[in-house]
């Protein structure tokens, strides 16, 4: 367990002994997960610091009007939305589900404040990562919009993603995507078929599967979205 936690950037610079001192004081909830088991639901209050310790999980975001959804594959170790612990809106922005067997660690919000936040190194790491995510989202918003439709599709997904890497699955009607991007349905269809011919997406009815989002960004959205910009959980 310690090795998994120390791999997370929140604990960078912390020794195993320091981490042990903290964990000895707080109540920890270790939970084994099974395939299809819900970890948290979108809109649920964030009252715990949850770390995915082992396995694979999906993060699913449903649009506000319920017309489309984005599903992302996440590999442990990974902390679930630590930014949702703070601010005016303290609810989860996505729903998380186990994909196969795995395990998670939950730390109550009160222990998180009383013990973890007392460690300067943990607080600095946490602030750095939250600020990095905020800066990345701002950068995506202010970058010039791609001229090609393939780039617009990639940007649409990037703006709604938790991470800019890994496998993603967008469930949306072609007409809905065309409306969101202010393009015609036929132009969207041509762009998606072009991406499919390059092996960057896999298409089926109302479904767009992206095996590697990094490759899609590199191919269709040339605005310096490289590894140094990818949000690390």
Secondary structure as the mmCIF struct_conf table of DSSP 4:
data_model
#
loop_
_struct_conf.conf_type_id
_struct_conf.id
_struct_conf.beg_label_comp_id
_struct_conf.beg_label_asym_id
_struct_conf.beg_label_seq_id
_struct_conf.end_label_comp_id
_struct_conf.end_label_asym_id
_struct_conf.end_label_seq_id
HELX_RH_AL_P HELX_RH_AL_P1 UNK A 2 UNK A 6
TURN_TY1_P TURN_TY1_P1 UNK A 7 UNK A 7
BEND BEND1 UNK A 8 UNK A 8
HELX_RH_3T_P HELX_RH_3T_P1 UNK A 9 UNK A 11
TURN_TY1_P TURN_TY1_P2 UNK A 12 UNK A 13
HELX_RH_AL_P HELX_RH_AL_P2 UNK A 16 UNK A 23
TURN_TY1_P TURN_TY1_P3 UNK A 24 UNK A 25
BEND BEND2 UNK A 26 UNK A 26
STRN STRN1 UNK A 28 UNK A 33
TURN_TY1_P TURN_TY1_P4 UNK A 35 UNK A 36
STRN STRN2 UNK A 38 UNK A 40
TURN_TY1_P TURN_TY1_P5 UNK A 42 UNK A 43
STRN STRN3 UNK A 45 UNK A 45
STRN STRN4 UNK A 48 UNK A 62
TURN_TY1_P TURN_TY1_P6 UNK A 64 UNK A 65
BEND BEND3 UNK A 66 UNK A 67
STRN STRN5 UNK A 69 UNK A 75
BEND BEND4 UNK A 76 UNK A 77
STRN STRN6 UNK A 78 UNK A 79
HELX_RH_3T_P HELX_RH_3T_P2 UNK A 82 UNK A 85
BEND BEND5 UNK A 86 UNK A 88
STRN STRN7 UNK A 91 UNK A 91
BEND BEND6 UNK A 93 UNK A 94
STRN STRN8 UNK A 95 UNK A 108
HELX_RH_AL_P HELX_RH_AL_P3 UNK A 109 UNK A 114
TURN_TY1_P TURN_TY1_P7 UNK A 115 UNK A 115
HELX_RH_3T_P HELX_RH_3T_P3 UNK A 116 UNK A 118
BEND BEND7 UNK A 119 UNK A 119
HELX_RH_AL_P HELX_RH_AL_P4 UNK A 120 UNK A 142
BEND BEND8 UNK A 143 UNK A 143
HELX_LH_PP_P HELX_LH_PP_P1 UNK A 144 UNK A 146
BEND BEND9 UNK A 147 UNK A 148
HELX_RH_AL_P HELX_RH_AL_P5 UNK A 149 UNK A 158
TURN_TY1_P TURN_TY1_P8 UNK A 159 UNK A 160
BEND BEND10 UNK A 162 UNK A 162
BEND BEND11 UNK A 164 UNK A 166
STRN STRN9 UNK A 168 UNK A 171
HELX_RH_AL_P HELX_RH_AL_P6 UNK A 174 UNK A 181
TURN_TY1_P TURN_TY1_P9 UNK A 182 UNK A 182
HELX_RH_AL_P HELX_RH_AL_P7 UNK A 185 UNK A 197
TURN_TY1_P TURN_TY1_P10 UNK A 198 UNK A 199
BEND BEND12 UNK A 200 UNK A 200
STRN STRN10 UNK A 202 UNK A 204
TURN_TY1_P TURN_TY1_P11 UNK A 205 UNK A 206
STRN STRN11 UNK A 207 UNK A 210
BEND BEND13 UNK A 211 UNK A 211
HELX_RH_AL_P HELX_RH_AL_P8 UNK A 213 UNK A 220
BEND BEND14 UNK A 223 UNK A 224
HELX_RH_3T_P HELX_RH_3T_P4 UNK A 227 UNK A 229
BEND BEND15 UNK A 230 UNK A 230
HELX_LH_PP_P HELX_LH_PP_P2 UNK A 231 UNK A 232
#
